């Protein structure tokens, strides 16, 4: 389980070209990380980035998570 000062970078590959708000992905993603005990609490995330990537059938989120000091 990750804890402490964390950074998270999300690459979002949508399943199609429909309009989507990237910020809608954040809550469910952070809640899933807590629920699966990958992180202790989403309040531990001090740095957060998200970027839309190219369309990928089925869609995909690629996450990079680590301690803030290790990600700089």
CHARMM-style PDB file with segment names, atoms N, HN, CA, C and O in Angstrom:
ATOM      1  N   UNK     1       0.839  -1.178   0.000  1.00  0.00      PROA
ATOM      2  CA  UNK     1       0.000   0.000   0.000  1.00  0.00      PROA
ATOM      3  C   UNK     1       0.885   1.243   0.000  1.00  0.00      PROA
ATOM      4  O   UNK     1       1.821   1.360   0.792  1.00  0.00      PROA
ATOM      5  N   UNK     2       0.571   2.161  -0.900  1.00  0.00      PROA
ATOM      6  HN  UNK     2      -0.189   2.065  -1.543  1.00  0.00      PROA
ATOM      7  CA  UNK     2       1.271   3.436  -0.955  1.00  0.00      PROA
ATOM      8  C   UNK     2       0.686   4.367   0.107  1.00  0.00      PROA
ATOM      9  O   UNK     2      -0.519   4.365   0.358  1.00  0.00      PROA
ATOM     10  N   UNK     3       1.564   5.163   0.725  1.00  0.00      PROA
ATOM     11  HN  UNK     3       2.543   5.165   0.520  1.00  0.00      PROA
ATOM     12  CA  UNK     3       1.098   6.179   1.666  1.00  0.00      PROA
ATOM     13  C   UNK     3       2.104   7.315   1.670  1.00  0.00      PROA
ATOM     14  O   UNK     3       3.156   7.225   1.038  1.00  0.00      PROA
ATOM     15  N   UNK     4       1.787   8.364   2.370  1.00  0.00      PROA
ATOM     16  HN  UNK     4       0.932   8.437   2.884  1.00  0.00      PROA
ATOM     17  CA  UNK     4       2.667   9.527   2.397  1.00  0.00      PROA
ATOM     18  C   UNK     4       2.275  10.511   1.312  1.00  0.00      PROA
ATOM     19  O   UNK     4       1.132  10.519   0.855  1.00  0.00      PROA
ATOM     20  N   UNK     5       3.214  11.331   0.905  1.00  0.00      PROA
ATOM     21  HN  UNK     5       4.142  11.324   1.277  1.00  0.00      PROA
ATOM     22  CA  UNK     5       2.968  12.340  -0.121  1.00  0.00      PROA
ATOM     23  C   UNK     5       3.070  11.672  -1.488  1.00  0.00      PROA
ATOM     24  O   UNK     5       4.158  11.293  -1.920  1.00  0.00      PROA
ATOM     25  N   UNK     6       1.931  11.530  -2.168  1.00  0.00      PROA
ATOM     26  HN  UNK     6       1.047  11.838  -1.817  1.00  0.00      PROA
ATOM     27  CA  UNK     6       1.882  10.777  -3.417  1.00  0.00      PROA
ATOM     28  C   UNK     6       1.607  11.676  -4.613  1.00  0.00      PROA
ATOM     29  O   UNK     6       0.996  12.739  -4.501  1.00  0.00      PROA
ATOM     30  N   UNK     7       2.082  11.205  -5.761  1.00  0.00      PROA
ATOM     31  HN  UNK     7       2.579  10.341  -5.851  1.00  0.00      PROA
ATOM     32  CA  UNK     7       1.774  11.826  -7.036  1.00  0.00      PROA
ATOM     33  C   UNK     7       1.128  10.790  -7.937  1.00  0.00      PROA
ATOM     34  O   UNK     7       1.494   9.615  -7.905  1.00  0.00      PROA
ATOM     35  N   UNK     8       0.165  11.228  -8.743  1.00  0.00      PROA
ATOM     36  HN  UNK     8      -0.132  12.182  -8.769  1.00  0.00      PROA
ATOM     37  CA  UNK     8      -0.537  10.336  -9.658  1.00  0.00      PROA
ATOM     38  C   UNK     8      -0.660  11.016 -11.008  1.00  0.00      PROA
ATOM     39  O   UNK     8      -1.100  12.161 -11.103  1.00  0.00      PROA
ATOM     40  N   UNK     9      -0.263  10.297 -12.053  1.00  0.00      PROA
ATOM     41  HN  UNK     9       0.095   9.366 -11.976  1.00  0.00      PROA
ATOM     42  CA  UNK     9      -0.423  10.765 -13.428  1.00  0.00      PROA
ATOM     43  C   UNK     9      -1.304   9.753 -14.141  1.00  0.00      PROA
ATOM     44  O   UNK     9      -1.048   8.550 -14.088  1.00  0.00      PROA
ATOM     45  N   UNK    10      -2.347  10.246 -14.811  1.00  0.00      PROA
ATOM     46  HN  UNK    10      -2.555  11.223 -14.853  1.00  0.00      PROA
ATOM     47  CA  UNK    10      -3.311   9.383 -15.494  1.00  0.00      PROA
ATOM     48  C   UNK    10      -3.284   9.688 -16.986  1.00  0.00      PROA
ATOM     49  O   UNK    10      -3.405  10.844 -17.392  1.00  0.00      PROA
ATOM     50  N   UNK    11      -3.126   8.649 -17.801  1.00  0.00      PROA
ATOM     51  HN  UNK    11      -3.028   7.710 -17.471  1.00  0.00      PROA
ATOM     52  CA  UNK    11      -3.282   8.757 -19.251  1.00  0.00      PROA
ATOM     53  C   UNK    11      -4.605   8.082 -19.584  1.00  0.00      PROA
ATOM     54  O   UNK    11      -4.773   6.888 -19.337  1.00  0.00      PROA
ATOM     55  N   UNK    12      -5.547   8.844 -20.145  1.00  0.00      PROA
ATOM     56  HN  UNK    12      -5.410   9.814 -20.345  1.00  0.00      PROA
ATOM     57  CA  UNK    12      -6.890   8.344 -20.442  1.00  0.00      PROA
ATOM     58  C   UNK    12      -7.028   8.103 -21.940  1.00  0.00      PROA
ATOM     59  O   UNK    12      -6.917   9.032 -22.740  1.00  0.00      PROA
ATOM     60  N   UNK    13      -7.271   6.852 -22.312  1.00  0.00      PROA
ATOM     61  HN  UNK    13      -7.361   6.098 -21.662  1.00  0.00      PROA
ATOM     62  CA  UNK    13      -7.471   6.444 -23.699  1.00  0.00      PROA
ATOM     63  C   UNK    13      -8.961   6.159 -23.872  1.00  0.00      PROA
ATOM     64  O   UNK    13      -9.425   5.088 -23.481  1.00  0.00      PROA
ATOM     65  N   UNK    14      -9.721   7.093 -24.448  1.00  0.00      PROA
ATOM     66  HN  UNK    14      -9.344   7.963 -24.765  1.00  0.00      PROA
ATOM     67  CA  UNK    14     -11.165   6.887 -24.548  1.00  0.00      PROA
ATOM     68  C   UNK    14     -11.517   5.776 -25.538  1.00  0.00      PROA
ATOM     69  O   UNK    14     -10.745   5.487 -26.453  1.00  0.00      PROA
ATOM     70  N   UNK    15     -12.695   5.150 -25.352  1.00  0.00      PROA
ATOM     71  HN  UNK    15     -13.323   5.385 -24.609  1.00  0.00      PROA
ATOM     72  CA  UNK    15     -13.091   4.057 -26.239  1.00  0.00      PROA
ATOM     73  C   UNK    15     -13.617   4.538 -27.592  1.00  0.00      PROA
ATOM     74  O   UNK    15     -13.687   3.760 -28.544  1.00  0.00      PROA
ATOM     75  N   UNK    16     -13.987   5.819 -27.680  1.00  0.00      PROA
ATOM     76  HN  UNK    16     -13.929   6.452 -26.908  1.00  0.00      PROA
ATOM     77  CA  UNK    16     -14.507   6.368 -28.933  1.00  0.00      PROA
ATOM     78  C   UNK    16     -14.313   7.883 -28.915  1.00  0.00      PROA
ATOM     79  O   UNK    16     -13.700   8.421 -27.993  1.00  0.00      PROA
ATOM     80  N   UNK    17     -14.826   8.557 -29.915  1.00  0.00      PROA
ATOM     81  HN  UNK    17     -15.324   8.119 -30.663  1.00  0.00      PROA
ATOM     82  CA  UNK    17     -14.596   9.997 -30.053  1.00  0.00      PROA
ATOM     83  C   UNK    17     -15.697  10.874 -29.443  1.00  0.00      PROA
ATOM     84  O   UNK    17     -15.714  12.083 -29.676  1.00  0.00      PROA
ATOM     85  N   UNK    18     -16.603  10.292 -28.676  1.00  0.00      PROA
ATOM     86  HN  UNK    18     -16.589   9.311 -28.487  1.00  0.00      PROA
ATOM     87  CA  UNK    18     -17.633  11.106 -28.027  1.00  0.00      PROA
ATOM     88  C   UNK    18     -16.993  12.092 -27.043  1.00  0.00      PROA
ATOM     89  O   UNK    18     -15.926  11.830 -26.487  1.00  0.00      PROA
ATOM     90  N   UNK    19     -17.666  13.228 -26.842  1.00  0.00      PROA
ATOM     91  HN  UNK    19     -18.532  13.440 -27.294  1.00  0.00      PROA
ATOM     92  CA  UNK    19     -17.168  14.219 -25.896  1.00  0.00      PROA
ATOM     93  C   UNK    19     -17.222  13.663 -24.479  1.00  0.00      PROA
ATOM     94  O   UNK    19     -18.217  13.061 -24.075  1.00  0.00      PROA
ATOM     95  N   UNK    20     -16.146  13.869 -23.732  1.00  0.00      PROA
ATOM     96  HN  UNK    20     -15.338  14.358 -24.060  1.00  0.00      PROA
ATOM     97  CA  UNK    20     -16.071  13.440 -22.340  1.00  0.00      PROA
ATOM     98  C   UNK    20     -15.306  14.490 -21.545  1.00  0.00      PROA
ATOM     99  O   UNK    20     -14.364  15.098 -22.054  1.00  0.00      PROA
ATOM    100  N   UNK    21     -15.709  14.698 -20.312  1.00  0.00      PROA
ATOM    101  HN  UNK    21     -16.474  14.204 -19.899  1.00  0.00      PROA
ATOM    102  CA  UNK    21     -14.975  15.578 -19.409  1.00  0.00      PROA
ATOM    103  C   UNK    21     -13.945  14.742 -18.657  1.00  0.00      PROA
ATOM    104  O   UNK    21     -14.303  13.783 -17.973  1.00  0.00      PROA
ATOM    105  N   UNK    22     -12.680  15.097 -18.778  1.00  0.00      PROA
ATOM    106  HN  UNK    22     -12.389  15.876 -19.333  1.00  0.00      PROA
ATOM    107  CA  UNK    22     -11.631  14.338 -18.100  1.00  0.00      PROA
ATOM    108  C   UNK    22     -11.801  14.333 -16.586  1.00  0.00      PROA
ATOM    109  O   UNK    22     -11.505  13.332 -15.933  1.00  0.00      PROA
ATOM    110  N   UNK    23     -12.271  15.434 -16.026  1.00  0.00      PROA
ATOM    111  HN  UNK    23     -12.511  16.247 -16.556  1.00  0.00      PROA
ATOM    112  CA  UNK    23     -12.383  15.493 -14.573  1.00  0.00      PROA
ATOM    113  C   UNK    23     -13.369  14.471 -14.015  1.00  0.00      PROA
ATOM    114  O   UNK    23     -13.295  14.137 -12.832  1.00  0.00      PROA
ATOM    115  N   UNK    24     -14.290  13.967 -14.835  1.00  0.00      PROA
ATOM    116  HN  UNK    24     -14.351  14.238 -15.795  1.00  0.00      PROA
ATOM    117  CA  UNK    24     -15.223  12.945 -14.362  1.00  0.00      PROA
ATOM    118  C   UNK    24     -14.528  11.607 -14.088  1.00  0.00      PROA
ATOM    119  O   UNK    24     -15.070  10.770 -13.365  1.00  0.00      PROA
ATOM    120  N   UNK    25     -13.358  11.398 -14.646  1.00  0.00      PROA
ATOM    121  HN  UNK    25     -12.918  12.077 -15.233  1.00  0.00      PROA
ATOM    122  CA  UNK    25     -12.616  10.157 -14.415  1.00  0.00      PROA
ATOM    123  C   UNK    25     -11.924  10.132 -13.056  1.00  0.00      PROA
ATOM    124  O   UNK    25     -11.621   9.061 -12.531  1.00  0.00      PROA
ATOM    125  N   UNK    26     -11.678  11.295 -12.496  1.00  0.00      PROA
ATOM    126  HN  UNK    26     -11.925  12.165 -12.923  1.00  0.00      PROA
ATOM    127  CA  UNK    26     -10.844  11.370 -11.295  1.00  0.00      PROA
ATOM    128  C   UNK    26     -11.484  10.725 -10.072  1.00  0.00      PROA
ATOM    129  O   UNK    26     -10.841   9.906  -9.415  1.00  0.00      PROA
ATOM    130  N   UNK    27     -12.710  11.063  -9.749  1.00  0.00      PROA
ATOM    131  HN  UNK    27     -13.232  11.728 -10.283  1.00  0.00      PROA
ATOM    132  CA  UNK    27     -13.340  10.566  -8.524  1.00  0.00      PROA
ATOM    133  C   UNK    27     -13.393   9.038  -8.499  1.00  0.00      PROA
ATOM    134  O   UNK    27     -12.985   8.422  -7.514  1.00  0.00      PROA
ATOM    135  N   UNK    28     -13.885   8.430  -9.560  1.00  0.00      PROA
ATOM    136  HN  UNK    28     -14.217   8.930 -10.360  1.00  0.00      PROA
ATOM    137  CA  UNK    28     -13.992   6.967  -9.589  1.00  0.00      PROA
ATOM    138  C   UNK    28     -12.620   6.303  -9.526  1.00  0.00      PROA
ATOM    139  O   UNK    28     -12.456   5.274  -8.870  1.00  0.00      PROA
ATOM    140  N   UNK    29     -11.636   6.889 -10.205  1.00  0.00      PROA
ATOM    141  HN  UNK    29     -11.769   7.725 -10.738  1.00  0.00      PROA
ATOM    142  CA  UNK    29     -10.284   6.320 -10.208  1.00  0.00      PROA
ATOM    143  C   UNK    29      -9.664   6.384  -8.817  1.00  0.00      PROA
ATOM    144  O   UNK    29      -9.101   5.398  -8.341  1.00  0.00      PROA
ATOM    145  N   UNK    30      -9.764   7.538  -8.167  1.00  0.00      PROA
ATOM    146  HN  UNK    30     -10.221   8.338  -8.553  1.00  0.00      PROA
ATOM    147  CA  UNK    30      -9.200   7.686  -6.819  1.00  0.00      PROA
ATOM    148  C   UNK    30      -9.929   6.782  -5.819  1.00  0.00      PROA
ATOM    149  O   UNK    30      -9.293   6.157  -4.970  1.00  0.00      PROA
ATOM    150  N   UNK    31     -11.250   6.710  -5.917  1.00  0.00      PROA
ATOM    151  HN  UNK    31     -11.767   7.217  -6.607  1.00  0.00      PROA
ATOM    152  CA  UNK    31     -12.006   5.831  -5.028  1.00  0.00      PROA
ATOM    153  C   UNK    31     -11.622   4.370  -5.238  1.00  0.00      PROA
ATOM    154  O   UNK    31     -11.547   3.611  -4.272  1.00  0.00      PROA
ATOM    155  N   UNK    32     -11.379   3.964  -6.481  1.00  0.00      PROA
ATOM    156  HN  UNK    32     -11.440   4.581  -7.266  1.00  0.00      PROA
ATOM    157  CA  UNK    32     -10.970   2.580  -6.757  1.00  0.00      PROA
ATOM    158  C   UNK    32      -9.595   2.278  -6.163  1.00  0.00      PROA
ATOM    159  O   UNK    32      -9.366   1.174  -5.669  1.00  0.00      PROA
ATOM    160  N   UNK    33      -8.687   3.237  -6.206  1.00  0.00      PROA
ATOM    161  HN  UNK    33      -8.872   4.134  -6.608  1.00  0.00      PROA
ATOM    162  CA  UNK    33      -7.361   3.031  -5.616  1.00  0.00      PROA
ATOM    163  C   UNK    33      -7.448   2.831  -4.108  1.00  0.00      PROA
ATOM    164  O   UNK    33      -6.702   2.033  -3.540  1.00  0.00      PROA
ATOM    165  N   UNK    34      -8.358   3.555  -3.457  1.00  0.00      PROA
ATOM    166  HN  UNK    34      -8.964   4.204  -3.917  1.00  0.00      PROA
ATOM    167  CA  UNK    34      -8.563   3.388  -2.014  1.00  0.00      PROA
ATOM    168  C   UNK    34      -9.257   2.055  -1.737  1.00  0.00      PROA
ATOM    169  O   UNK    34      -8.829   1.308  -0.857  1.00  0.00      PROA
ATOM    170  N   UNK    35     -10.314   1.753  -2.473  1.00  0.00      PROA
ATOM    171  HN  UNK    35     -10.662   2.360  -3.188  1.00  0.00      PROA
ATOM    172  CA  UNK    35     -11.096   0.527  -2.257  1.00  0.00      PROA
ATOM    173  C   UNK    35     -10.233  -0.727  -2.409  1.00  0.00      PROA
ATOM    174  O   UNK    35     -10.402  -1.690  -1.660  1.00  0.00      PROA
ATOM    175  N   UNK    36      -9.322  -0.720  -3.360  1.00  0.00      PROA
ATOM    176  HN  UNK    36      -9.184   0.062  -3.968  1.00  0.00      PROA
ATOM    177  CA  UNK    36      -8.456  -1.882  -3.591  1.00  0.00      PROA
ATOM    178  C   UNK    36      -7.210  -1.858  -2.718  1.00  0.00      PROA
ATOM    179  O   UNK    36      -6.336  -2.715  -2.845  1.00  0.00      PROA
ATOM    180  N   UNK    37      -7.134  -0.864  -1.828  1.00  0.00      PROA
ATOM    181  HN  UNK    37      -7.844  -0.167  -1.726  1.00  0.00      PROA
ATOM    182  CA  UNK    37      -6.031  -0.729  -0.872  1.00  0.00      PROA
ATOM    183  C   UNK    37      -4.678  -0.497  -1.535  1.00  0.00      PROA
ATOM    184  O   UNK    37      -3.639  -0.866  -0.988  1.00  0.00      PROA
ATOM    185  N   UNK    38      -4.698   0.116  -2.717  1.00  0.00      PROA
ATOM    186  HN  UNK    38      -5.542   0.415  -3.162  1.00  0.00      PROA
ATOM    187  CA  UNK    38      -3.446   0.511  -3.361  1.00  0.00      PROA
ATOM    188  C   UNK    38      -2.910   1.763  -2.688  1.00  0.00      PROA
ATOM    189  O   UNK    38      -1.701   1.921  -2.518  1.00  0.00      PROA
ATOM    190  N   UNK    39      -3.833   2.661  -2.303  1.00  0.00      PROA
ATOM    191  HN  UNK    39      -4.815   2.532  -2.442  1.00  0.00      PROA
ATOM    192  CA  UNK    39      -3.449   3.820  -1.503  1.00  0.00      PROA
ATOM    193  C   UNK    39      -4.294   3.833  -0.236  1.00  0.00      PROA
ATOM    194  O   UNK    39      -5.388   3.269  -0.209  1.00  0.00      PROA
ATOM    195  N   UNK    40      -3.789   4.474   0.811  1.00  0.00      PROA
ATOM    196  HN  UNK    40      -2.900   4.932   0.789  1.00  0.00      PROA
ATOM    197  CA  UNK    40      -4.491   4.545   2.095  1.00  0.00      PROA
ATOM    198  C   UNK    40      -5.713   5.441   1.992  1.00  0.00      PROA
ATOM    199  O   UNK    40      -6.808   5.072   2.417  1.00  0.00      PROA
ATOM    200  N   UNK    41      -5.512   6.632   1.418  1.00  0.00      PROA
ATOM    201  HN  UNK    41      -4.623   6.933   1.073  1.00  0.00      PROA
ATOM    202  CA  UNK    41      -6.587   7.609   1.325  1.00  0.00      PROA
ATOM    203  C   UNK    41      -6.277   8.556   0.176  1.00  0.00      PROA
ATOM    204  O   UNK    41      -5.111   8.878  -0.053  1.00  0.00      PROA
ATOM    205  N   UNK    42      -7.291   9.009  -0.550  1.00  0.00      PROA
ATOM    206  HN  UNK    42      -8.238   8.747  -0.364  1.00  0.00      PROA
ATOM    207  CA  UNK    42      -7.008   9.891  -1.678  1.00  0.00      PROA
ATOM    208  C   UNK    42      -6.543  11.279  -1.235  1.00  0.00      PROA
ATOM    209  O   UNK    42      -6.078  12.063  -2.062  1.00  0.00      PROA
ATOM    210  N   UNK    43      -6.661  11.589   0.043  1.00  0.00      PROA
ATOM    211  HN  UNK    43      -7.039  10.952   0.714  1.00  0.00      PROA
ATOM    212  CA  UNK    43      -6.100  12.848   0.545  1.00  0.00      PROA
ATOM    213  C   UNK    43      -4.574  12.804   0.587  1.00  0.00      PROA
ATOM    214  O   UNK    43      -3.940  13.843   0.769  1.00  0.00      PROA
ATOM    215  N   UNK    44      -3.968  11.624   0.422  1.00  0.00      PROA
ATOM    216  HN  UNK    44      -4.483  10.780   0.274  1.00  0.00      PROA
ATOM    217  CA  UNK    44      -2.506  11.502   0.372  1.00  0.00      PROA
ATOM    218  C   UNK    44      -1.934  11.982  -0.963  1.00  0.00      PROA
ATOM    219  O   UNK    44      -0.720  12.153  -1.081  1.00  0.00      PROA
ATOM    220  N   UNK    45      -2.777  12.200  -1.961  1.00  0.00      PROA
ATOM    221  HN  UNK    45      -3.763  12.061  -1.865  1.00  0.00      PROA
ATOM    222  CA  UNK    45      -2.299  12.627  -3.275  1.00  0.00      PROA
ATOM    223  C   UNK    45      -2.082  14.137  -3.265  1.00  0.00      PROA
ATOM    224  O   UNK    45      -3.024  14.918  -3.128  1.00  0.00      PROA
ATOM    225  N   UNK    46      -0.816  14.527  -3.413  1.00  0.00      PROA
ATOM    226  HN  UNK    46      -0.051  13.893  -3.525  1.00  0.00      PROA
ATOM    227  CA  UNK    46      -0.427  15.938  -3.412  1.00  0.00      PROA
ATOM    228  C   UNK    46      -0.265  16.489  -4.825  1.00  0.00      PROA
ATOM    229  O   UNK    46      -0.406  17.694  -5.037  1.00  0.00      PROA
ATOM    230  N   UNK    47       0.025  15.630  -5.784  1.00  0.00      PROA
ATOM    231  HN  UNK    47       0.139  14.651  -5.612  1.00  0.00      PROA
ATOM    232  CA  UNK    47       0.186  16.050  -7.179  1.00  0.00      PROA
ATOM    233  C   UNK    47      -0.647  15.128  -8.050  1.00  0.00      PROA
ATOM    234  O   UNK    47      -0.648  13.910  -7.869  1.00  0.00      PROA
ATOM    235  N   UNK    48      -1.363  15.735  -9.009  1.00  0.00      PROA
ATOM    236  HN  UNK    48      -1.362  16.724  -9.156  1.00  0.00      PROA
ATOM    237  CA  UNK    48      -2.283  14.966  -9.838  1.00  0.00      PROA
ATOM    238  C   UNK    48      -2.279  15.532 -11.245  1.00  0.00      PROA
ATOM    239  O   UNK    48      -2.416  16.739 -11.443  1.00  0.00      PROA
ATOM    240  N   UNK    49      -2.122  14.649 -12.222  1.00  0.00      PROA
ATOM    241  HN  UNK    49      -2.011  13.668 -12.061  1.00  0.00      PROA
ATOM    242  CA  UNK    49      -2.170  15.067 -13.621  1.00  0.00      PROA
ATOM    243  C   UNK    49      -2.986  14.085 -14.433  1.00  0.00      PROA
ATOM    244  O   UNK    49      -3.012  12.888 -14.145  1.00  0.00      PROA
ATOM    245  N   UNK    50      -3.660  14.609 -15.464  1.00  0.00      PROA
ATOM    246  HN  UNK    50      -3.639  15.581 -15.698  1.00  0.00      PROA
ATOM    247  CA  UNK    50      -4.453  13.744 -16.338  1.00  0.00      PROA
ATOM    248  C   UNK    50      -4.345  14.272 -17.760  1.00  0.00      PROA
ATOM    249  O   UNK    50      -4.367  15.483 -17.985  1.00  0.00      PROA
ATOM    250  N   UNK    51      -4.229  13.363 -18.716  1.00  0.00      PROA
ATOM    251  HN  UNK    51      -4.212  12.380 -18.534  1.00  0.00      PROA
ATOM    252  CA  UNK    51      -4.129  13.752 -20.129  1.00  0.00      PROA
ATOM    253  C   UNK    51      -4.949  12.791 -20.969  1.00  0.00      PROA
ATOM    254  O   UNK    51      -4.958  11.583 -20.732  1.00  0.00      PROA
ATOM    255  N   UNK    52      -5.644  13.354 -21.960  1.00  0.00      PROA
ATOM    256  HN  UNK    52      -5.637  14.335 -22.152  1.00  0.00      PROA
ATOM    257  CA  UNK    52      -6.386  12.532 -22.911  1.00  0.00      PROA
ATOM    258  C   UNK    52      -5.413  12.055 -23.989  1.00  0.00      PROA
ATOM    259  O   UNK    52      -4.608  12.837 -24.497  1.00  0.00      PROA
ATOM    260  N   UNK    53      -5.489  10.805 -24.323  1.00  0.00      PROA
ATOM    261  HN  UNK    53      -6.143  10.171 -23.910  1.00  0.00      PROA
ATOM    262  CA  UNK    53      -4.655  10.211 -25.363  1.00  0.00      PROA
ATOM    263  C   UNK    53      -5.542   9.772 -26.532  1.00  0.00      PROA
ATOM    264  O   UNK    53      -6.721  10.121 -26.582  1.00  0.00      PROA
ATOM    265  N   UNK    54      -4.982   9.017 -27.459  1.00  0.00      PROA
ATOM    266  HN  UNK    54      -4.024   8.734 -27.418  1.00  0.00      PROA
ATOM    267  CA  UNK    54      -5.732   8.595 -28.646  1.00  0.00      PROA
ATOM    268  C   UNK    54      -6.808   7.566 -28.282  1.00  0.00      PROA
ATOM    269  O   UNK    54      -6.735   6.907 -27.245  1.00  0.00      PROA
ATOM    270  N   UNK    55      -7.790   7.451 -29.149  1.00  0.00      PROA
ATOM    271  HN  UNK    55      -7.849   7.986 -29.991  1.00  0.00      PROA
ATOM    272  CA  UNK    55      -8.874   6.484 -28.972  1.00  0.00      PROA
ATOM    273  C   UNK    55      -8.300   5.070 -28.994  1.00  0.00      PROA
ATOM    274  O   UNK    55      -7.443   4.739 -29.813  1.00  0.00      PROA
ATOM    275  N   UNK    56      -8.800   4.240 -28.064  1.00  0.00      PROA
ATOM    276  HN  UNK    56      -9.496   4.509 -27.398  1.00  0.00      PROA
ATOM    277  CA  UNK    56      -8.390   2.845 -27.995  1.00  0.00      PROA
ATOM    278  C   UNK    56      -9.654   2.014 -27.793  1.00  0.00      PROA
ATOM    279  O   UNK    56     -10.373   2.232 -26.818  1.00  0.00      PROA
ATOM    280  N   UNK    57      -9.943   1.074 -28.682  1.00  0.00      PROA
ATOM    281  HN  UNK    57      -9.359   0.897 -29.475  1.00  0.00      PROA
ATOM    282  CA  UNK    57     -11.153   0.268 -28.522  1.00  0.00      PROA
ATOM    283  C   UNK    57     -11.247  -0.317 -27.109  1.00  0.00      PROA
ATOM    284  O   UNK    57     -10.293  -0.913 -26.607  1.00  0.00      PROA
ATOM    285  N   UNK    58     -12.390  -0.141 -26.488  1.00  0.00      PROA
ATOM    286  HN  UNK    58     -13.164   0.343 -26.895  1.00  0.00      PROA
ATOM    287  CA  UNK    58     -12.574  -0.610 -25.122  1.00  0.00      PROA
ATOM    288  C   UNK    58     -12.152   0.412 -24.073  1.00  0.00      PROA
ATOM    289  O   UNK    58     -12.571   0.322 -22.919  1.00  0.00      PROA
ATOM    290  N   UNK    59     -11.328   1.382 -24.459  1.00  0.00      PROA
ATOM    291  HN  UNK    59     -10.987   1.455 -25.397  1.00  0.00      PROA
ATOM    292  CA  UNK    59     -10.839   2.396 -23.535  1.00  0.00      PROA
ATOM    293  C   UNK    59      -9.814   1.842 -22.560  1.00  0.00      PROA
ATOM    294  O   UNK    59      -9.714   0.631 -22.364  1.00  0.00      PROA
ATOM    295  N   UNK    60      -9.062   2.738 -21.960  1.00  0.00      PROA
ATOM    296  HN  UNK    60      -9.144   3.721 -22.120  1.00  0.00      PROA
ATOM    297  CA  UNK    60      -8.036   2.309 -20.997  1.00  0.00      PROA
ATOM    298  C   UNK    60      -7.576   3.512 -20.188  1.00  0.00      PROA
ATOM    299  O   UNK    60      -7.500   4.628 -20.702  1.00  0.00      PROA
ATOM    300  N   UNK    61      -7.273   3.275 -18.925  1.00  0.00      PROA
ATOM    301  HN  UNK    61      -7.335   2.369 -18.507  1.00  0.00      PROA
ATOM    302  CA  UNK    61      -6.585   4.250 -18.098  1.00  0.00      PROA
ATOM    303  C   UNK    61      -5.232   3.661 -17.738  1.00  0.00      PROA
ATOM    304  O   UNK    61      -5.148   2.512 -17.306  1.00  0.00      PROA
ATOM    305  N   UNK    62      -4.180   4.438 -17.914  1.00  0.00      PROA
ATOM    306  HN  UNK    62      -4.249   5.371 -18.265  1.00  0.00      PROA
ATOM    307  CA  UNK    62      -2.840   4.025 -17.511  1.00  0.00      PROA
ATOM    308  C   UNK    62      -2.425   4.960 -16.382  1.00  0.00      PROA
ATOM    309  O   UNK    62      -2.398   6.179 -16.551  1.00  0.00      PROA
ATOM    310  N   UNK    63      -2.101   4.377 -15.226  1.00  0.00      PROA
ATOM    311  HN  UNK    63      -2.123   3.387 -15.089  1.00  0.00      PROA
ATOM    312  CA  UNK    63      -1.771   5.153 -14.036  1.00  0.00      PROA
ATOM    313  C   UNK    63      -0.296   5.026 -13.694  1.00  0.00      PROA
ATOM    314  O   UNK    63       0.293   3.949 -13.789  1.00  0.00      PROA
ATOM    315  N   UNK    64       0.284   6.143 -13.297  1.00  0.00      PROA
ATOM    316  HN  UNK    64      -0.194   7.017 -13.220  1.00  0.00      PROA
ATOM    317  CA  UNK    64       1.642   6.132 -12.742  1.00  0.00      PROA
ATOM    318  C   UNK    64       1.541   6.762 -11.360  1.00  0.00      PROA
ATOM    319  O   UNK    64       1.206   7.939 -11.225  1.00  0.00      PROA
ATOM    320  N   UNK    65       1.832   5.969 -10.339  1.00  0.00      PROA
ATOM    321  HN  UNK    65       2.104   5.013 -10.448  1.00  0.00      PROA
ATOM    322  CA  UNK    65       1.673   6.378  -8.962  1.00  0.00      PROA
ATOM    323  C   UNK    65       2.999   6.221  -8.243  1.00  0.00      PROA
ATOM    324  O   UNK    65       3.709   5.237  -8.448  1.00  0.00      PROA
ATOM    325  N   UNK    66       3.330   7.174  -7.414  1.00  0.00      PROA
ATOM    326  HN  UNK    66       2.753   7.974  -7.247  1.00  0.00      PROA
ATOM    327  CA  UNK    66       4.558   7.071  -6.637  1.00  0.00      PROA
ATOM    328  C   UNK    66       4.668   8.192  -5.634  1.00  0.00      PROA
ATOM    329  O   UNK    66       3.827   9.090  -5.585  1.00  0.00      PROA
ATOM    330  N   UNK    67       5.711   8.129  -4.835  1.00  0.00      PROA
ATOM    331  HN  UNK    67       6.394   7.400  -4.874  1.00  0.00      PROA
ATOM    332  CA  UNK    67       5.975   9.195  -3.883  1.00  0.00      PROA
ATOM    333  C   UNK    67       6.365  10.443  -4.665  1.00  0.00      PROA
ATOM    334  O   UNK    67       7.070  10.357  -5.670  1.00  0.00      PROA
ATOM    335  N   UNK    68       5.909  11.596  -4.205  1.00  0.00      PROA
ATOM    336  HN  UNK    68       5.336  11.666  -3.388  1.00  0.00      PROA
ATOM    337  CA  UNK    68       6.139  12.851  -4.918  1.00  0.00      PROA
ATOM    338  C   UNK    68       7.619  13.061  -5.167  1.00  0.00      PROA
ATOM    339  O   UNK    68       7.990  13.453  -6.273  1.00  0.00      PROA
ATOM    340  N   UNK    69       8.470  12.823  -4.204  1.00  0.00      PROA
ATOM    341  HN  UNK    69       8.169  12.505  -3.305  1.00  0.00      PROA
ATOM    342  CA  UNK    69       9.907  13.045  -4.372  1.00  0.00      PROA
ATOM    343  C   UNK    69      10.498  12.145  -5.449  1.00  0.00      PROA
ATOM    344  O   UNK    69      11.438  12.554  -6.130  1.00  0.00      PROA
ATOM    345  N   UNK    70       9.980  10.938  -5.624  1.00  0.00      PROA
ATOM    346  HN  UNK    70       9.216  10.606  -5.071  1.00  0.00      PROA
ATOM    347  CA  UNK    70      10.498  10.005  -6.624  1.00  0.00      PROA
ATOM    348  C   UNK    70      10.004  10.349  -8.026  1.00  0.00      PROA
ATOM    349  O   UNK    70      10.605   9.914  -9.008  1.00  0.00      PROA
ATOM    350  N   UNK    71       8.921  11.121  -8.143  1.00  0.00      PROA
ATOM    351  HN  UNK    71       8.433  11.474  -7.345  1.00  0.00      PROA
ATOM    352  CA  UNK    71       8.348  11.429  -9.447  1.00  0.00      PROA
ATOM    353  C   UNK    71       8.909  12.707 -10.041  1.00  0.00      PROA
ATOM    354  O   UNK    71       8.642  13.007 -11.205  1.00  0.00      PROA
ATOM    355  N   UNK    72       9.681  13.471  -9.274  1.00  0.00      PROA
ATOM    356  HN  UNK    72       9.898  13.227  -8.328  1.00  0.00      PROA
ATOM    357  CA  UNK    72      10.197  14.743  -9.773  1.00  0.00      PROA
ATOM    358  C   UNK    72      11.489  14.555 -10.522  1.00  0.00      PROA
ATOM    359  OT1 UNK    72      12.065  15.527 -11.012  1.00  0.00      PROA
TER     360      UNK     72
END
